[in-house]
Amino acid sequence: MKDQIDVFDAHCDALLLRLLYGGTLRENGRHLDLKRMSAYRRYVQFFAIWGDAQAFPGCDLRGAPPESFFPAEYELFRSEMEANRDCISFCRSGEEIRAALEGGKMAALLSVEGGELLGCSLERLEEAHAKGVRAVNLTWNHANALSGSNAERPELGLTRQGRDFVRKMERLGMLVDVSHLSDPGFWDVADMLSGPFIASHSNARSVFFHPRNLTDAQFTAIIEHNGVAGLNLYANFLGEKAGVDTVIAHLEHCLDLGGAAHVALGTDFDGCSLLPAGISGVQDLERLWERLLQRNYGRELLRALFFENLMRVVSEVCTM
């Protein structure tokens, strides 16, 4: 079945775990590796550059400033792309993704999770774009110079610096990612942008209340901007005793809001400690596909969810 499924995942944290704990992207015992990804017909993955030194006691970067994670993970990513150039290509646009897939390879894109990893700086944002970064979460869980987050200073929207940062991203052709952002920050982004933006890994707050999840009004705004929200597989954002059907409950709510063209995958693989029952890593995305077929969802909708919706948005925004 896997060889009939195309996958485009908006978020994983595999680079940080590779940095902290070693191993390779080609094959490891964590949530995601290239060997398991390659079992699918076509596979595209956003790899997030992320790090919070306080979250990993005992690691070599404990106490390091957030900016230190970007160069370390970027160089690791480039070395992994070179070592695995037989099966995956580093891509910066929809056109490059299509070329990689047509050449029989998987495609990798880069994102940054938390503007603080770029010093919340317009100059560093431009440098990151030149290096190939094509999406940025304005915040992780910490408030920063751009905005409050869902977890820290949630009452704070975009600062003046945050607004300048968003405008710069729009000019550069980068995806503004509102996952982790405060609710006021979300609405500031929605008011500023005319084109698509994304919530790379955020579920439905109406299905399970958590500030990391999207309200119905927020998801509707993403629809109105022709963007996408990626279904997050972290069990703590899904609900009690989460399983594959819990993931589908979040999907169905989005579909009820008119979101068939605006839901994607945003697994959060390697960035979460607990996955829903029945899913232990990338190899089990097939189980979600099969369960949707069992529940009489059509293949056209499944292809949109698993691949086409996010591909459309990336192709529209990331053109440079």
N, C-alpha and C positions, 0 to 999 in steps of 0.2 A: 504493500500500500504506500509506503513512504516514497517510492519512486514515481508516484502520481501526484505528489503534494509539493506545491511551491510555498516557501516561507520567507517572510520579511519581518524581522523582529526589531522593534524600535528601541530596545534597551537591554543591555546586560552589563555586568560589572566584572567580566572575566579578566580584564587587564589588571585590576587592583589585586585580585587573588593571585594572579601569575606573578606580580611584583613582590607580594608579601611572602608567598609560600612556595615559589618556584614551580617546577614542572614546565610543561609546554602547552601551547594552544592546540597543537596537533592531536594530542591524546592525553587525557587526564581523568581523574576520578571525580571531578566536580560536576556542576550542572551542565556544562557545555564544552564541547571541543570540536575541532574540525572534522575528525573522523566520523562522529555521530551526525554532525550537520550535513556532511556530504552524502548521507543516505537518502536525503530528500532530492526531488527532481531539480529544483533550483532553490538556492538559499542566499539571502541577503541579511547581514547583521550590522546594526549599529553597536559599536563598542564604545562604552562610556569611559572617559578619563575622569576618575573620581578618587577622592581620598579624604579621610578625616583622621588625623593621627591619634586623637584621643579615643577613637572607636576600636583601636587595635593595640591594646597594651602589650608591651614587649617587642613590638615591631621596630625595625631599624629607623623608621621615620617618625617614631613617637616624639611628639613635641615639635615636629617640623612645621613650618608655615604651610598653609594650603597650596601656595604657588609651587612648592617643591614637587608636588605630585605630577604636575603637567609634564615637565621635561622628562621625568623618569619614566612615566607610562607611555609618553609619545615615542621615546627611543625604543622602548620594549616593543611597542606595537610595530614600529617600522622594521625592527629586526625579525619579528615573527612573520610579517608579510614577506620579507625577503626569503626567510627559511622555508616558507610554504608557498612560494610563488607558483608551484606546479598546480595548486588547487584553489587558490584564493587571490583576489586582486583588491588593492586599495583603491576605492572609487570616491569621486567627489561630486558626481552629478548623475542624473537619470541616464544620460547618454553613456557614461562610463559603466554604469551598472549593466545596462543592456549589452554592451560590448563584452563585458566579462562573462555574463551568462551565456551569450551566443558562442563564446569561446570554450564553453564547458567548465567554467570556473565558478566558484562562489564569489560573492562581492562583500567587501567590508567597508563600512563608513565609520567616521569618528564623531563623537559628541563629547561635550564637557558637562559634567553634572555639578553645577555650582559656580556662579560667576567669580567667586573668591579664588578659584584655582587659576584664574586669569588676572587676579588682582583687581577685579571689577574695572579694568582699564580698557579704554577704547583702543589704545595702541596695541595692547596684548591681544585684544579681540581680533584686530586686523592681522596680527602675526599668526594667530591660531587659524584664521581663515586661509592665509597663505600656506600653512602647513597641511591644510586639507580638512579641518574641522568644519562640519556643516550643520551642527545643531548645538545649542547651549541651553541647559536649564539655568534660569536666572538665579535660583537659589537651590541649595540642598535643604537640610533641616534647619540650618542656622540662618538667621537674618544677616544680611551683609549690606554693603554700600548701595546696592541696587534696589533692595526691597526687603520687607518682612517675609517670613516663610510660613508654611502651615503649622510649624512647631515652635517658632520663636518670633515674637513680635507679630502675631497673626493679624493685628489690626492695622499694620503698616503696609501701604501700597508702594508703588514705584516712587523712588526718589527722583530728583531732577537728573542725577547721574544715571539712574535706571532707565529713565525715558531716553536719554541720549544713547545708552547702550542698545536699547531696542531699535531705535532709528538706524543706528549703525548696522545692526544685524540685518535689518530689512534691505538696506542699500547693498550690503555685501552678498545677499542671497543666502542667508542662513536661517534655519528654522528656529524660531523662538519656542522653547519648551517650557510649559507652565506647570508640569508636575513638580510638586513640593512647594510651589509658590503660595503666598497668602491669598485669601479670597479677594481683598482689595487689589492686590497686585495683578491677579487674573483679569479683573475687570478693566484695569488700566491698560493692560496689553490688548484686550479685545477692543477697547475704544481707540487705541492708537493705530492698529493694523487694519488694512483693508483686505489683505490676502490671507492665506492659510497660516495657522500656527498649530502646534501639537501639544497634547499632554501624553508624553511618550509611555508612561506607565502609571495610569490612574483609572480606578474603577468607579462604580456608581454609588454615590452617597445614599441614595434612596433605597438601595438594596441592602447596604451595610454602612452604618454611620461611622465614618472616620474622616478627619479633616484632610487626609491625603486623597480621598476620593472626590469625584466631581459632583456638584449639584446638578439637578436637571437643567436649570437655567444656564449653567456653565457649559454642559454638553451641547445644549441647543445653540449657544454662541459659537462653539467649535463647528457645528454643522453650518451655521450661517456664514462662517469664514471659509468653508470648504476644506477644513482641516480634519485631523483624526485624533482619536484617543486610543491608546494601546492598553489592552486588557492586562492587568498586572496579576501574576500568579502567586504573589506573596500571600500566604493563607491569612495573615493578620489583617489584610485589607479586603478579604473576600467574605468572611463570616464564620460563624461557629461550625466546627467540624467540617471544614471546607473540603469539597471533592470536585470532580470534573463538572458535576451538575451545578455546583455553586458558581463556577466560572460562567457556565451557560446562563445562569440567572442574571448575572450582570450584563451579559451580551443581550439577552432578551429584553431587558429594560431599555437598553440603548436603542434596540430595534423598534421598540414601541414608541420611542421619541422621534422616530424617522431617521435613524442613524445607520442604515444599511451600508451607505457609502462612506461612513465616517468612524468605523471601529476597526482597529488593527490589533496586532499582537505587540505587547510590551512586557515581556515575560519577567524581567528583573532577575533572570538567571544569574547565579553567583553573587547576587546582591541581597538575597533574602535567606533567612535561616530556616524557614518552614514553607514547604510547598503543599498544595492540596493533595489529598489522598488520590493515588493513581497516577501522579506525575512526580517523577524524581529527577528529571532532566530533559534536555532537548529531544531525546529519543522518544519521549512520551507525548509530544505534540500530536503525534499520529492518533493517540487515544481521544484527544479532543475532537479531531476531525471525524473519527469513526462514530463517536457518540452523537455528534451533530447530524450525521447521516442517519443514524438510528432514529433520531427524533424528527426525521423527514425534512431537514433543511436541505435545500438544493445546492448542487455543486457550484453554481454561479455565485451564490452568497458566500460559500466557504472560500472560494478563490479570492473574493473581494476582501474578506476578513483576514485571511492568512497572507495575502500578498498585494493585491491590486490597489487597495485603498491607500496604503502607505507609499506604494510606488508612484501613484498619481501625484501625491503631495510633494514628495521629494523631487519628482521631475519638474513640477511647476516652480518650486522655490529655488532649488539648488541647481542653477544653470551656469554658474561661473566657476 
